[in-house]
């Protein structure tokens, strides 16, 4: 399956600079960049230093709404077009969104459009946040907070212009589970940006989130809720006992139906009782869940279920309570990372 990296970030945060840097790498020779812009005339594509056959421009709207159909059609015909024009096969897609885009509908399309789900897979969401204006932007603009909240990797840009302390705190308050990378002039390595959505990586994220929360024992710390993210919170849970898949799936369906609009992202590695040697990877964005995927083996000796939630206006206790009820788990066996 062709991996798709969604590159997002608020206006002026350095997306195009980062994209240019990535596309200059010889190892990305088969990569097609899809650039979306907001407005009548697209300009950013003129700044991307790639040949025309490696560039597909979506304009006249935001990829999260008016041109979503164009995005789906572009991805459907991408390979056929390359074959017809005698171009090299497509090995990867990088989709750069407009600075005002909500990434969730893009992820939805990749998950649920049958023609796309069979050919493309989400490799990760990369969000750029600049060190000069980023903290203020995250405070003032809900679009920026959501872009940061759904990220697998947050790239902090323009690091030569200001100290990192404030932006690091702002980003950590919204999404402490995301990897963070500080760069100058878009100088990021491919290994740091690609391959973000493996089950192993998610397991590591959840484990790190648990350690992060337990390391903070100050009841006045407020590391889940800060002035930068009063509406968005991140929670991690560890479930001690194996779960029955039918019960766990019923809970997922119920939870997504009831709270989908505020369920910004869910990732997890699940110990299923029926097949204990092969953990199940789950991945959801709002009310849409990608078909679960089994790993061939556990990535570590820790075989407990680990779940990571990025949510809006939602309490930790409600998540734990519904999980206990619908998945038929003892409440004391669901360990909140901040407990």
C-alpha positions as CSV (number, residue, x, y, z in Angstrom):
1,X,0.0,0.0,0.0
2,X,1.2,3.5,-0.8
3,X,1.9,5.5,2.4
4,X,0.4,9.0,2.7
5,X,1.9,11.6,5.0
6,X,-0.5,14.5,5.9
7,X,1.5,17.7,6.4
8,X,-0.4,20.3,8.2
9,X,0.2,23.4,10.3
10,X,-1.2,26.9,10.8
11,X,-0.5,29.7,8.3
12,X,3.1,30.7,8.0
13,X,4.4,27.8,10.2
14,X,6.9,26.5,7.7
15,X,5.1,23.7,5.9
16,X,6.3,24.5,2.4
17,X,9.9,24.9,3.6
18,X,9.7,21.4,5.3
19,X,8.1,19.9,2.2
20,X,10.9,21.3,-0.1
21,X,13.5,19.8,2.2
22,X,11.9,16.4,2.2
23,X,11.3,16.3,-1.6
24,X,15.0,17.1,-2.2
25,X,16.0,13.7,-0.8
26,X,16.9,11.1,-3.5
27,X,15.1,8.4,-1.5
28,X,11.8,10.3,-2.2
29,X,12.2,10.1,-6.0
30,X,8.8,8.3,-6.3
31,X,7.0,10.7,-4.1
32,X,4.1,12.9,-5.3
33,X,3.2,16.1,-3.4
34,X,-0.4,17.1,-3.3
35,X,-0.8,20.8,-2.3
36,X,-4.1,22.3,-1.2
37,X,-4.7,26.0,-1.0
38,X,-7.4,28.3,0.1
39,X,-8.5,31.0,-2.3
40,X,-9.0,31.6,-6.0
41,X,-5.3,31.5,-7.1
42,X,-2.7,29.0,-5.7
43,X,0.7,30.4,-5.1
44,X,2.5,28.0,-2.7
45,X,2.9,25.4,-5.4
46,X,5.2,27.8,-7.3
47,X,7.6,27.6,-4.3
48,X,7.8,23.8,-4.3
49,X,10.9,22.8,-6.1
50,X,9.8,19.7,-7.9
51,X,9.1,18.7,-11.5
52,X,5.4,19.1,-12.6
53,X,4.8,15.4,-12.8
54,X,5.5,15.1,-9.1
55,X,3.0,17.8,-8.2
56,X,-0.8,17.7,-8.0
57,X,-2.4,21.0,-7.1
58,X,-5.8,21.3,-5.4
59,X,-7.1,24.8,-5.3
60,X,-10.3,26.9,-5.0
61,X,-11.0,25.7,-1.5
62,X,-10.0,23.9,1.6
63,X,-9.2,20.2,1.3
64,X,-11.3,19.5,4.4
65,X,-14.5,20.6,2.7
66,X,-15.1,22.0,-0.8
67,X,-12.4,20.0,-2.6
68,X,-12.5,16.8,-0.7
69,X,-14.0,15.1,-3.7
70,X,-11.2,16.4,-5.8
71,X,-8.7,15.0,-3.4
72,X,-10.3,11.5,-3.5
73,X,-10.4,11.7,-7.3
74,X,-6.8,12.8,-7.5
75,X,-5.6,9.8,-5.4
76,X,-7.8,7.4,-7.3
77,X,-6.3,8.4,-10.6
78,X,-2.8,9.1,-9.5
79,X,-1.2,5.7,-10.4
80,X,-3.2,5.4,-13.7
81,X,-2.0,8.8,-14.7
82,X,1.6,8.0,-14.0
83,X,1.4,4.8,-16.1
84,X,-0.4,6.6,-19.0
85,X,2.3,9.3,-19.0
86,X,5.2,6.9,-18.7
87,X,6.3,8.2,-15.3
88,X,7.9,6.3,-12.5
89,X,5.5,4.4,-10.2
90,X,4.2,6.3,-7.2
91,X,5.8,5.1,-4.0
92,X,4.6,7.7,-1.5
93,X,2.3,10.7,-1.3
94,X,2.8,13.8,0.8
95,X,-0.4,15.9,1.2
96,X,0.2,19.5,2.3
97,X,-3.0,21.1,3.6
98,X,-3.9,24.7,3.8
99,X,-3.0,26.4,7.0
100,X,-6.7,26.6,8.0
101,X,-7.5,23.0,7.3
102,X,-9.0,20.5,9.7
103,X,-7.0,17.3,9.0
104,X,-9.8,14.9,10.3
105,X,-11.8,14.7,7.0
106,X,-8.7,13.9,5.1
107,X,-8.0,11.0,7.4
108,X,-11.6,10.0,7.2
109,X,-11.4,9.8,3.4
110,X,-8.3,7.6,3.5
111,X,-10.0,5.3,6.0
112,X,-13.4,4.9,4.5
113,X,-13.3,5.5,0.7
114,X,-13.1,1.9,-0.5
115,X,-10.9,2.6,-3.5
116,X,-8.5,4.6,-1.3
117,X,-8.5,2.3,1.7
118,X,-7.4,-0.6,-0.5
119,X,-4.5,1.2,-2.0
120,X,-3.3,3.9,0.4
121,X,-2.4,3.8,4.1
122,X,-1.9,6.7,6.6
123,X,1.8,6.9,7.3
124,X,1.4,9.8,9.8
125,X,0.2,13.3,10.5
126,X,3.0,15.9,10.7
127,X,2.2,19.3,12.1
128,X,4.4,22.3,11.9
129,X,4.4,25.0,14.7
130,X,6.7,27.9,14.6
131,X,8.6,29.0,17.7
132,X,8.0,32.7,17.2
133,X,4.2,32.8,16.9
134,X,3.2,29.3,17.7
135,X,2.2,29.7,21.4
136,X,0.0,32.6,20.6
137,X,-1.5,30.9,17.6
138,X,-2.3,27.8,19.7
139,X,-4.1,30.0,22.2
140,X,-6.1,32.0,19.7
141,X,-7.0,29.6,16.9
142,X,-8.9,26.4,17.4
143,X,-7.8,25.2,14.0
144,X,-4.2,25.3,15.1
145,X,-5.0,23.4,18.3
146,X,-6.7,20.6,16.4
147,X,-3.8,20.3,14.0
148,X,-1.5,19.9,16.9
149,X,-3.9,17.5,18.7
150,X,-4.1,14.9,15.9
151,X,-0.4,15.0,15.1
152,X,1.9,12.0,15.3
153,X,4.9,14.3,14.9
154,X,5.1,18.1,15.8
155,X,7.9,19.9,14.0
156,X,8.9,23.1,15.8
157,X,10.2,25.4,13.2
158,X,12.3,28.7,13.1
159,X,14.2,27.6,16.1
160,X,17.0,30.1,15.4
161,X,14.6,33.0,16.1
162,X,13.5,32.4,19.7
163,X,13.9,30.1,22.7
164,X,12.0,26.8,22.8
165,X,10.6,26.9,26.3
166,X,7.2,28.5,25.7
167,X,6.3,26.6,22.5
168,X,7.5,23.3,24.0
169,X,5.1,23.9,27.0
170,X,2.2,24.9,24.7
171,X,2.7,21.8,22.5
172,X,3.1,19.4,25.3
173,X,-0.1,20.7,26.9
174,X,-2.1,19.8,23.8
175,X,-0.5,16.6,22.7
176,X,2.2,15.2,25.0
177,X,2.1,11.9,23.2
178,X,3.3,13.2,19.8
179,X,7.0,13.1,19.0
180,X,8.6,16.5,18.8
181,X,11.3,17.7,16.5
182,X,13.0,21.1,16.5
183,X,14.3,22.2,13.1
184,X,15.8,25.3,11.4
185,X,15.1,26.0,7.7
186,X,13.2,22.7,7.4
187,X,16.3,20.6,8.0
188,X,14.6,17.3,9.0
189,X,15.8,13.8,8.3
190,X,13.5,11.4,6.5
191,X,13.8,8.9,9.3
192,X,12.4,11.4,11.7
193,X,9.3,12.3,9.6
194,X,8.3,9.0,7.9
195,X,7.0,5.7,9.3
196,X,5.1,7.4,12.2
197,X,2.0,5.1,12.4
198,X,3.3,1.7,13.2
199,X,1.8,-0.3,16.0
200,X,5.2,-0.5,17.7
201,X,5.5,3.3,17.8
202,X,2.0,3.7,19.2
203,X,2.8,1.2,22.0
204,X,5.9,3.3,22.8
205,X,3.8,6.5,22.8
206,X,1.3,5.0,25.3
207,X,4.1,3.7,27.5
208,X,5.8,7.1,27.5
209,X,2.6,8.9,28.2
210,X,2.0,6.7,31.3
211,X,5.5,7.4,32.5
212,X,5.2,11.1,31.8
213,X,2.0,11.4,33.8
214,X,3.2,9.3,36.7
215,X,6.3,11.3,36.9
216,X,4.2,14.4,37.6
217,X,2.8,14.2,41.1
218,X,2.1,17.9,41.7
219,X,-1.8,18.2,41.9
220,X,-1.5,21.8,40.8
221,X,0.6,21.1,37.8
222,X,-2.2,21.1,35.3
223,X,-0.2,19.5,32.5
224,X,-3.3,18.1,30.9
225,X,-5.2,21.5,30.9
226,X,-3.3,24.7,30.3
227,X,-4.1,28.2,29.0
228,X,-3.0,27.0,25.6
229,X,-5.4,24.0,25.4
230,X,-8.4,24.5,27.8
231,X,-10.7,22.6,25.4
232,X,-8.3,19.8,24.4
233,X,-6.9,17.1,26.7
234,X,-4.7,14.0,26.2
235,X,-5.3,10.8,28.3
236,X,-3.5,7.5,28.4
237,X,-4.9,4.3,29.9
238,X,-3.4,0.9,30.7
239,X,-5.8,-2.1,31.0
240,X,-4.4,-4.9,33.1
241,X,-6.5,-7.8,31.8
242,X,-7.1,-9.1,28.3
243,X,-10.4,-7.9,26.7
244,X,-13.0,-9.8,24.8
245,X,-13.0,-8.4,21.2
246,X,-16.8,-8.3,20.9
247,X,-17.2,-6.3,24.1
248,X,-14.4,-4.0,23.3
249,X,-15.7,-3.4,19.8
250,X,-19.2,-2.6,21.2
251,X,-17.6,0.0,23.4
252,X,-15.7,1.6,20.5
253,X,-18.9,1.7,18.4
254,X,-20.9,3.2,21.3
255,X,-18.2,5.7,22.2
256,X,-17.6,6.9,18.6
257,X,-21.3,7.3,18.0
258,X,-21.9,9.3,21.2
259,X,-18.7,11.4,21.3
260,X,-17.3,11.3,17.8
261,X,-17.2,15.0,17.2
262,X,-14.9,15.5,20.2
263,X,-12.9,12.3,19.8
264,X,-10.1,13.9,18.0
265,X,-7.8,10.9,17.8
266,X,-7.6,7.4,19.4
267,X,-4.6,5.1,19.1
268,X,-4.0,1.9,20.9
269,X,-2.5,-1.6,21.2
270,X,-5.0,-4.0,22.5
271,X,-4.6,-7.4,24.2
272,X,-7.5,-9.5,22.8
273,X,-8.4,-12.5,24.9
274,X,-9.2,-14.7,21.9
275,X,-5.7,-14.3,20.3
276,X,-3.3,-13.2,23.1
277,X,-0.1,-13.6,21.1
278,X,-1.0,-11.1,18.4
279,X,-2.0,-7.6,19.7
280,X,-4.5,-5.5,17.8
281,X,-3.7,-2.0,16.6
282,X,-6.6,0.4,16.6
283,X,-6.7,3.9,15.1
284,X,-9.6,6.3,15.1
285,X,-10.3,9.9,14.1
286,X,-13.6,11.3,15.5
287,X,-16.4,8.8,14.6
288,X,-14.3,6.9,12.0
289,X,-12.1,3.9,12.9
290,X,-9.6,2.3,10.6
291,X,-10.0,-1.5,10.2
292,X,-8.0,-3.0,13.1
293,X,-4.7,-4.6,12.3
294,X,-3.0,-7.4,14.0
295,X,0.7,-7.5,14.7
296,X,2.6,-10.7,14.4
297,X,4.0,-10.4,17.9
298,X,4.1,-8.0,20.8
299,X,6.7,-5.2,20.5
300,X,7.9,-5.7,24.1
301,X,7.4,-7.8,27.1
302,X,4.6,-5.6,28.3
303,X,1.4,-7.2,27.1
304,X,-1.1,-4.9,28.6
305,X,-3.6,-2.9,26.5
306,X,-2.5,0.7,26.1
307,X,-4.9,3.4,24.8
308,X,-4.1,7.0,24.0
309,X,-6.9,9.6,23.6
310,X,-6.8,13.1,22.3
311,X,-10.2,14.6,23.1
312,X,-12.0,17.9,23.3
313,X,-14.3,18.9,26.2
314,X,-14.2,15.4,27.7
315,X,-13.4,14.0,31.1
316,X,-11.0,11.2,31.8
317,X,-13.4,9.5,34.2
318,X,-16.2,9.2,31.6
319,X,-13.9,7.4,29.2
320,X,-12.8,4.9,32.0
321,X,-16.4,4.4,33.2
322,X,-17.8,3.6,29.8
323,X,-14.9,1.3,28.9
324,X,-15.5,-0.6,32.2
325,X,-19.2,-0.9,31.5
326,X,-19.3,-1.9,27.9
327,X,-16.1,-3.9,27.7
328,X,-17.0,-5.7,30.9
329,X,-13.8,-4.8,32.7
330,X,-13.3,-4.3,36.4
331,X,-12.9,-0.6,37.1
332,X,-9.7,-1.2,39.2
333,X,-8.2,-3.0,36.2
334,X,-8.3,0.2,34.1
335,X,-5.3,2.2,35.2
336,X,-5.5,5.9,34.4
337,X,-2.0,7.3,33.6
338,X,-2.6,10.2,36.0
339,X,-3.9,8.0,38.8
